[in-house]
Amino acid sequence: MLSFSPLDIIEKDKSCSRIYLFLISNYEDKFTAIRNEYELAINDIKNILAATKEQTEISELFERAKNTTILTIEKIVKNLQIEDGEYKFTITIQYEEKFKHFTSTRTRETKKSIKFTVESNVREILKMQIEKYMHKATLSTLTNDPQILPWPTYTPIKCKEIHD
C-alpha cells in the first residue's frame, strides 16, 4: 500500500504495521518549544556563518552549533514518553455500509488487537537515532544542503495479532 503520508497506513492483512500513539495535548507543546528554540539558534548561527570569512570563527560557530544540537537532543530524550513493557493495543472502527440501490445505511464495527513488547533499552535506541537525525539536520541547515530526513521511529518487538 502506497501513501504520501509520513505515517504508515495499517494494512488489513498486516497486524504489525507501524502504529504511532501520542497523547498530543501536553506532549506536543513541549516538543514544539524545543524545536522552535533549536531552529532559532541554528538559524542565528547560519546567518552569522554566512557573513564570516575567518576560519577560526567558522570553527567556533560549528562548535556552537554542535553544542546546541547536543543540548536539544538531551531535551528531546528527557521529554520522551515511552516505557518498556508488554502492551496490548486495540482499535475499533465504526463505519457505515451503504447499499447500492437503497438510501439506507447500516452501521458496522470492526475490532483488531495486537500485543507487542517494548524493549528495556528503548530510550537508548531512540536516543541514538535522534542523535544521528539531529546532527544531519544541523549540518544540512548550516551548509544550505536541504535534505529530506526521516524522523526516527521505534518498531516494537514480538508484535502479534490477538484474536479475541
N, C-alpha and C positions, 0 to 999 in steps of 0.2 A: 504494500500500500504506500503510495507516494503522498507526501504532504509538504506544503511550503511553510507550515507552522514550525516554530522552534521546538514544540513539544511533539513527541511521538503519539500517534493515534493507536488506541488499543484495538488490535485486530481481533475479529470474532473468534478465530481459531487459535489464538496465541495468548495464553493467560499471563505470560511473563513479560509483556511489553513494558517499557519504562513507565512508571507512574510518578507523577510529581504531586506531592502533598504539601500544602503550605497553609498555615493559618495566617492569612495575609494581614489582618488588622494591625497588630503592633509590630509584626515582624518586618513588613515592607518598609515602614518609616525609618527603621534603624539602618537598613541597607541602602536606602536612598540617600540618607545623610552621609554615610560612609563614602558612597560613590561620588556624590557631589563634592565633598571635601577633597577626595583624591583627584578628580578631574580638574578642579580649580588649581590645586597645587601643581599638577603635571603641566597644565596649560601655561601657568605662570613661568615655569622652568623652560618650557618650549619657546615662549616669547623672548625670554632673556637670551636663550641659546641662539636664536635666530639673529640677534644683534651682536653676538660675541665672536671675536676673531682670535682671541688669545687662548692657546692650548691649555694652559693651567686652569683658566676659568671654565673652559669647556669640561675638563675632567672633574672639576668641583661640582658643576651643575649635574653631570651624570651621576656622581656620588650622591648628591642631594635627591635626585630622582629615585635612585636605588633605595635610599633610606625611607623616602615617602612610600614607596611600594611595599617595603617590608612592614612598615607601621600599618598600612592599610590591610595587608594580609593578616596581621595579628588581630586587627579589629574584626575582620570578616569571620575568622575562625572562632574568635571568642563569642560571637553572636550566633553561630550555627546552632540550630536546634535539632539535633539528631542524636539518638541514643542507640546503643547496641541492644539486641534482644530479639525475641521471637514476636512476629506481628501477624495479624490477620486483617486483611483489607476486603471489605465487601462493598460492592457498588450495585445500586438498584436504579434501574432506568425505567421510567414510565413513558409510554408513547401511545399515540392514537393510531389505530389501524383504520384506514378509510376503505370503504368498499367501492368498487369500480362503478357500479350502476346505481348506487344509493347515496343519499346525502348524509346518512347516519355514520357515526364512527363508534369504535369500541376501544376503550382504554385497556391497554395490556401492560404487563410489567415483566421485566426480566431481572434476574439477580445472579451475580457472579461473585465468587470469593476466591481469594488466593491467600496462601500462607507463605511468609518469607522470613529470612533471618538477616539481621543487620550485624555485621562483624564487629568484634570488640575494638578493632583498630580503625573504625570508620572515620574518625576525626583526623587521624594521621594520613589516611588515604586521600581524603578530601583536601587536607592542607597541602599535600604535595601537588595535587592537580591545580589548586588555586594559585600556588606559588608559580608554577610553570605558566599558567594563563596570565597572571598579573605582570610578570617580568616581560613576557612577549608583548602584552598590551602597552606597557610603558615604553618599550623600545620602539614599537610601531608608531606611537604618538610622537615621540621625540624626533624620529628620523623621517617623519612625513611619509611613511610607508604603510598606508591603511591596509589592514588585513582583516578577514572575517575569521574570528577566533571562536570556536565553540566553547560555551561555558561548561565548566567541569560538572560532571554528573556522577552519581553513585548508583550502581545496579546491585540490589541485594542478592545474596546467595541463597541457595536452597529454596527457590521460588517454585511453588506448585499450586495448581488449581485444586480447590476443595469442592467436592460435590456434597451439598447438604441434603 
